[in-house]
Amino acid sequence: MYSHATGVILANYGPSWKDHRRFALMTLRNFGLGKQSMEQRILGEVSHITTCLEKSVGQSMSPQTLFHKAGSNIICSILFGVRYDYEDSFLVSLISMFTENAKIANGFRRSSSGRHSYNQCLPLPFRRAFRNTDILKKMANNMISEHKKTRTPGEPRDFIDCYLDELEKVGDDGSFHESQLVMYILDLHFAGTDTTSNTLLTAFLYLSTHPDVQERCQQEIDEVLQDNKCPSFEDRHKMPYVQAVIHESQRVGDIVPLRVFHSTVTDTELMGYNIPKVRTRFDCKYIWKFPHEFNPSNFLDDQGQFVKPEAFVPFSVGPRMCLGEGLARMELFLILVCLLQRFKFVWPEDAGEPDYTPVFGVTMSPRPYKISVKLRNNKLN
């Protein structure tokens, strides 16, 4: 729905895609990806999540958009150089349209040619998705226009400034174009928000309905982070059970069930099988110790140490593996640890039986649910 053969996620494999992927990796690293500065950016956003949850202590609340807002702010700070209040209309609209399109686009694959000739013949949900995309493109264009007015060439504040600097450097002969930048930042925002937030929604759904798992996580966190010290991403090596819970949440959530579509660019022979050109390849499922239940033991060995099977590839593999894998891993660990360190999450008594059936879309998400929030041991600091 977003790329239209531009952007970076579903763009055609070729020189332009390679240039843009290389640029994205370099720019994200320059803005702290995988570094301590990114940890501080994430922990800063965690403080806003904590403030929201504190207002719900002693009552039930819906986390449905909370993690989307937090994840969106983290990527917005990289792309646009700004974070938004959780009730800001720009942020709310951005998330609403992205999540709506993710559901509408389920199974709907199309080419960009002839869009306007048959758009009005499509069912209403698809027309709404195109309308959302047009609005998102206008929002991105407005952001780019504002950056062009306020930027200082050679002194980039964020991803957009870096791209505009690159445009000036390579000129019209390169693969960098302003129209490409529009879809580029929409791709990166969606990829950097939806998957991580839906994984967190899945994790807290299962943690609230599996109190024994939650308690064991908190015990491990307390042992490692004595005196309530702030976690670091490096602490994950001392928390095998927490790591197992995060990975098990990714496994059962299956947030991107088909991963990014891969297809052959030429007729190919592999191990005696003929694979025609443009034949889409889907990732297959693998066997686990407890394949049909939420059980962190799927990622623990007999000694209780964390193990990740090579078959587990939530961020895909190969040239198109997720650009933001490092950011996502850091977000999942730091957010989950910080929240479990301070709060206890309980399935409400009047909520009935939990429904683990996901809502299908380009990404999978849990059905809307409520959880009760309690402070752990009256921790107020």
N, C-alpha and C positions, 0 to 999 in steps of 0.2 A: 504494500500500500504506500510505502514511503520512498523506496529507492528509485523506481522508474529507471533502472540501469545506471543510476548515478549513486552518489553516496559511497558507502564502503561495504555494507553488510551483504547485499545481494547484487552488487555491481558485477558486470562481466569481468572475468579473469583476464587480465591483459596489462599492458604498460601503465595505463592510467590508474587501475586498481592498485598495482604494485607501488606506484609513486605515492598514492594517498595512504596506503597502509603504512608504508615506511615513514611518511610524514607524521601520521597519527602516533605511532610508537615513539618516535623521537620527541614529539611535542609533549605527550603525556609524561614521559620520563622527565623532561625538563621542568614540568610542573609538579614533580614529586612522586610520581608513580613508583611504588616500591621503596620509598624513602621515608625517613622519620617525619618529614614535613607533611606527608600525606596522612600519617597516623594522627598528627595533631589536627589536621583538617577534619578527619572523621570523628575524632574524640570531641571536637568542638561542636559538631552536629549532634553527637550523642547527648550533650548537655541539653539541647532543645527537646529531644525525645523524652529525656528524663523529666523535664519541666511539664510536658504534656501528661505524662503518666502520673506524676505526683498529684495532679488535679483530679485524677480518677481513683486515687487510693480509697479503698473501702467500698467501691461500687464497681459495676460492670461497665465496660467500654468496648467499642469496636475499633480494632487496630487496622481496619480495612485500607485506609489511605495514609496512615501515619508513616509507615516505612517507605511508601512511595514518595512522600514529601521529603523525608530525610535523604533518601537516595538521590532524588532529583536535585536537591540543594547541593549535594556533594559534587555531582557532575556539572551543575550550573556554575558553581564557583570556578571550575576549570574551564568550561566553554565560554562563559559570559563574564566571569570575574565578579559575580554577585551571588548572594544568597537571599532567599525570600522568607518572609514570615509565613507560617504554615496556613494562614487564612488569606494570604495575598491572592487576588483574583487571577493574576498571571500564572502563578504556580498551580492553583486549583484547576484552571482551564487547561493548562498544558497536560497535567496528569489525567484529567478526565477524558480528553480526546485521544491520548495515546492508549489508555487502557480500553476505551471503547473500540478503537480500531483493531487492537490486538484480538479481541473476541470476534468482531465482524469478519476479519480476514482469515479466519480458520478455514483452511482448505481452499481458499480463493486465490488461485494463482493466475496471473494475467500478464500480458505484455502491454507496453504503454502505447502502442500504435493504435490509432483509431479510437482513443478513449472518448473523445467528445462526440463521436458519431453515434455511440450506443449507450452513453452514460444514462440518458433519460429512460432507457428501456430496462435498466437493471432494477432489481428489487430495492425497496426503500432503504434497508440497512446498508447496502453497498453504496447507494447515493450519499447517505449520511457519512460514510467513511471517506468518500472523495471530498465531501464538503469539509470534514474535519481536517483532512490533509491540506486542503487549500488554505484554511485558516492557520494551520501550523506553519506553512510556508511563509505566509504573510508575517507572522510573529517573528520568524527567523530573519526574514528580510528587514524588518524594522530594527531588530537587534544589530544586524550588520550595518545598516545605515547609520545608526547611532554611534557605532564603533568608528566608522569612517570619519565622523565629525570630531571625535574626541581623542583619537589615537595619536601617539607620537611615533612615527616610523622608526623602527629599530629598537624600540623600547616596549616590547609586547607585555600587556597585562594579563592576557588569557589566550585561549586557543584561537578565537576569531582574529585577534591582532596578529598572531603568528601566521595565520593563513594569508591575511592581507599583506603582510611583509613578503611572504613567499610569492604572492601574485605580482607584486612590484618587481621582484627579483627576476622571475622567469618570463614575464611578459605574456603576450597572447599565443606564443608558439608552444607553450608547455601544456600540460594536462590540467593545470589549475585554473579554475574559472569561478566567478562569483556564484553562478547558478549551481555549480557543483558544491560549493560551500554550504548552501541552503540545505540540501539533502544530507550533506555530510554531518552537520551538527544535529539534525533530527535523528539520523541513524545512531549517532554516538549517545545522544540523550536517551533514546529508547533502550538501547542495549545496556547503558549504564544505570538504568533505573528499574526496569520491569522485572528482570530476572532475579536480581538481588532482593528486591522488596518482596517478591512472591516466595522466594526461598525463606525469608524471615517469617512471613505469614504462616508458611507451612511448619516451620520449626516451633513457633509459639503455639500453634494449634495442637501439635503433638505433645509439647512440653506441658501444656495445661491439662491435657487428658492422660498423661503418663507421669503422675507426681513422683514416682520412684526415680524416673530418669532425670527429672528436673532436680530432685534433691541430690542425686549423685553428682550432677554437674556442679551444683553450688558447693558441695563439699570439696570437690577438686579445686574449684576457683578459690575458695577460702584458704585452702592449704598453700596454694601458690602465691596468692596475692594477700599476704598477711597485712593486717592493719589497714585494709581497704585501699591499698595503693592502686593507682591507675594502671590498667593493663597495657602491655606492649605487644605488638604482633609477634615478637620473639617468644613470648610466654606460651605460644601454642605448642611448642616442643615439650613443655612440661605438663600439658593438659591433653593426654591421649583420649580421654573419655569425651571431653568437650569437642575435640576434633571429630571423633566418631559420630557424635550427635549431629554436627553440622553436615557432614558428608551423608549421613543417613537421611537427613531432611532433604538434601539435594536428590538423593536416590528415589525416595518415595514421592517427592513432589514432581520429579521428572519435568521440570519447568519448561524446558525446550525439548519436547518429546522427539521431534524429528531432527534436532540440531539445525544448523544452517544447512539449507539444501546444497548438496554437492552433485555435480553432473560431469560426465565426460565431455571433453571438447573435440575429441576425434574418436573414430571407431577404435576400440581397444580390445586386446586379448589379455586375459589375466588367468593364469593357472588353467589354461585350456578352455575358458569360457569367453565367448564373444560378447562384448558390451558395446551396443551401438552408441553413436554420438548422441549427446544430450539425454542420456538415460539417467534419471535422478537416482542417487544412492542414498539410502536411509541407514542410519546406524541400527544395529540389532541389539537385542536384549541378552543379558548374560545371567548366569545362575549364581544365586547367593545362598548363604547358610539359612537365612530366613527371608525368602523372596517376597512373601505375601504379607509381611507385617512390619511395623516400625520397630526396629531393633538395632541399636548401635553396635551390637556384637558383630554385625556384618562387616564392621571396619576395625575389629579388635582381634588380635591373635590370642593364643591360649595363655599368654602372660599378661594380657590386658593392655598391650601396646598397640598404638594406632598403626594400621596397615591399609594401604589403598591399592586395590587390585588394578593392574594395568588396563583392564577392560572398562574401568570406570572413567568416562570422559565427559563430564558435564559441560566442559567448555570447548568440546569438539577437539579435533586434532588436525595437523597439517597446516598448510599455508593460511587457511581461513579460521584457525582456532581463535577464540574470543580475544579481542584486543585488550579488554579490560579485566582479564583473569586475575591479575595481581591486585587490582583495586577491589574486585568483588570478594576475593578471599580475605583481604584485610578488613573490609566492611563487615562481612559475616561474622568474623571472629570477634572484632572489637565491640560491635553493637551487641551481640548476644552475651558476651562476657560481662560487659558493663551493666546490662539490664538485669541479668541473673544475679549479679553481685549485690544489687540494691533492692530488687523486687521479687516477689513470689507471684506467679500467675496461676490462677485457679479457674477451672471450668465451672461456670455458675450452676447452682443447684436447679434453677428453674429453666435451664437452657435445653433440657432433654438430652437425648443421645447425640453425640457429635456425628456430623456427616463428613466423612473424609473424601467423598466423591468430588473430584476437581471440576472447575469450570473450564471447558475446553476453549482453546484459541491458539494463536500463533505461539503464545506462552500459556502454560497451565497455571491456574491460581486456585487456592482454596475457596470454597463457598464462604460468603460473609458470615462471620461469627463474632461472638462477644466473649470476653474474658474478664474475670475479676482480678483487680490489682491490689496487692497488699505489700506494705513495707516489710522487709526482712528484719527481724529483731529490733524494730523501731529505729532503723538506721536513718538518720536525718542529715548526715553530712556526706 
